[in-house]
């Protein structure tokens, strides 16, 4: 899988989990110390997610990085 495809798939999985939890983007943006508009670009896959950011996002969503990455294989 190419990097852009990987980034987009990861972003879509995170967005899906966030919406299932009825969580607003600004909550994750605040946890990542970024503006909501910037976080929106993360969920669109235009900004890559670092491993550290993934860990923070997973924590805020009440899951683990591993569980999110496992969904990438499905």
C-alpha positions as CSV (number, residue, x, y, z in Angstrom):
1,X,0.0,0.0,0.0
2,X,1.4,3.4,-0.9
3,X,1.8,6.1,1.7
4,X,-1.0,8.2,0.5
5,X,-3.4,5.3,0.4
6,X,-2.2,4.2,3.9
7,X,-2.7,7.7,5.3
8,X,-6.1,8.0,3.9
9,X,-7.3,4.6,5.1
10,X,-5.9,5.3,8.6
11,X,-7.6,8.8,8.6
12,X,-11.0,7.2,7.6
13,X,-10.8,4.6,10.3
14,X,-10.1,7.3,12.9
15,X,-12.9,9.4,11.6
16,X,-15.3,6.5,11.7
17,X,-14.4,5.6,15.4
18,X,-14.7,9.3,16.4
19,X,-18.1,9.6,14.8
20,X,-19.3,6.3,16.5
21,X,-18.2,7.8,19.8
22,X,-20.1,11.0,18.9
23,X,-16.9,13.0,19.5
24,X,-16.3,16.4,17.9
25,X,-13.0,17.0,16.0
26,X,-12.1,19.9,18.3
27,X,-11.6,17.4,21.2
28,X,-9.0,15.4,19.3
29,X,-7.4,18.6,18.0
30,X,-7.1,19.9,21.5
31,X,-5.5,16.7,22.7
32,X,-3.0,16.9,19.8
33,X,-2.4,20.6,20.5
34,X,-3.5,21.8,17.1
35,X,-6.3,23.8,15.6
36,X,-9.5,22.1,14.6
37,X,-9.0,23.1,11.0
38,X,-5.6,21.4,11.0
39,X,-7.1,18.3,12.6
40,X,-9.7,18.2,9.9
41,X,-6.9,17.9,7.3
42,X,-5.6,14.9,9.3
43,X,-8.9,13.2,9.0
44,X,-8.9,14.0,5.2
45,X,-5.6,12.2,4.9
46,X,-3.7,15.3,3.7
47,X,-1.6,15.4,6.8
48,X,0.0,12.2,7.9
49,X,-0.5,10.9,11.4
50,X,2.7,10.3,13.4
51,X,2.9,7.3,15.8
52,X,2.8,9.6,18.7
53,X,-0.3,11.3,17.4
54,X,-1.9,8.0,16.8
55,X,-1.3,7.0,20.4
56,X,-2.9,10.2,21.7
57,X,-5.9,9.8,19.3
58,X,-6.4,6.2,20.3
59,X,-6.3,7.1,24.0
60,X,-8.8,9.9,23.5
61,X,-11.1,7.5,21.6
62,X,-10.8,4.9,24.3
63,X,-8.9,2.3,22.3
64,X,-5.3,1.5,21.4
65,X,-3.1,2.2,18.5
66,X,-2.9,-1.6,17.9
67,X,-6.6,-1.9,17.6
68,X,-6.8,0.9,15.1
69,X,-3.9,-0.5,13.1
70,X,-5.6,-4.0,13.1
71,X,-8.5,-2.4,11.3
72,X,-6.1,-1.3,8.5
73,X,-5.7,-5.0,7.6
74,X,-9.4,-5.6,7.2
